[in-house]
Amino acid sequence: MTDPARTPLPDLVRRWQKGWGTARSLPEPLERDGALRVHFGFEHRHDEYVLTDADGDPDSIAAVARRVLASSRTDWVTSPTAAPDKTALLLREAGLEVDPGTETLMGADLDEHPLLDPPRPYRVTTGRARGVLRARVSTALGEEAASGAMGLADGDAVADAITTEPGHRRRGLGGALMSSLVGHARRAGAEHGLLVASAEGRHLYTSLGWTPLATVLIARAPAGK
């Protein structure tokens, strides 16, 4: 599997989506109009269209926007892009509202990832089922302090839902959780890591050696359309 940093963004987006879909037990996406249509089925997130064009293709954005605006459901558009200003403008011109914050698609060579132990008295437990690694950091009394997952797909390990509970933050638990997931992913044959980081999470992943690969924009139909 090619290093994410050397992979064209459209292929990288497909790789990320495959592992992310595995982590969340999502059905296979349908690809049309330059986007992967991912079905969630939730009231607040029915379908999600993941755009694959790095530079913000106007035709793809317009086609997907028409489908989102015509839907009676709440659908999302997720756009990993190398041209965030241009892409945001095209999304707005197509009639969508773009979230004010951005996220970041990041990648890592798992062989170079640091392996960190949790501070005492915390402990990490990790299990695997159906191609998904799940880790949990708990206190000596069994209280959950942090949790997360990695979907394994074709040599990639895609981190998802990495969370540290508010009362346990700034204690190195995020790094210990990721270390446990990465260690198990490497033993399962994964070579590269991918994830989409929030603005808050990016600092953690950068400190662990993850590299930014693209900006991720989220858009939806205007409220009350």
C-alpha positions, 0 to 999 in steps of 0.5 A: 500500500502506497504511502498516503503522502505520495497518494493522489487525494482522490485515491486517498479519500477512497482509502480513508472512507473504506477504513472509516466505513469499516470502523462504523459498520457502514454499507459499501458506498455508491460512487456517482458525480465525483462523490461517494454516497455513504448511507447512515440512516440517522435523522440528523445524518441520513446520507453523506456525500464524500467528494473525491476531487482534490481541487473542488470540481464545479460540476461534481459539487453542483451535482451533489448540491442538487441532490442534497437540496432536493432531499427531504432528509438531512444529508451532509457533504464532506469535501477533503480538498487541497483548495479549501477557499475555492471549494468553500466558495463553490459549495456556497454558490451551489446553495449549501451552508459550509460549517465555519470550522474545518477538519484535517485529513492526516496520515502516518507511517505506523512503523514510526508511530511512538508507543506510549504507556498510560500513566498510572493508575490508568490501563488500556484494553484493546480488542478486535472483531470484524476488522475493527480494533477498539480500545478503552482506557479505564481507571483503577475503578473501571471508569472509562476515561478514553475510547476509540476505534480503528478500521482495518482495510487493505494495509490501512488503519483508519482511526475513528471516534477517538475521545477522552472524557472531560475529567481525564484530559491533558494526562496523556491518555489520547496518546496512550490510546492511539499507541495501543491501537497502532500497536495492534494494527501493526501486528494485524499487518497495517502499514499506514494510518489515516484519520480525519482530525478535529481542530482540537484533535489535530494537536494530539496527532501532530505530536504523535507524528501524523502529517496533514494531507488535506483540509476537510470541509463539511456542508449541508442544506440551509436550515428550513430549505 
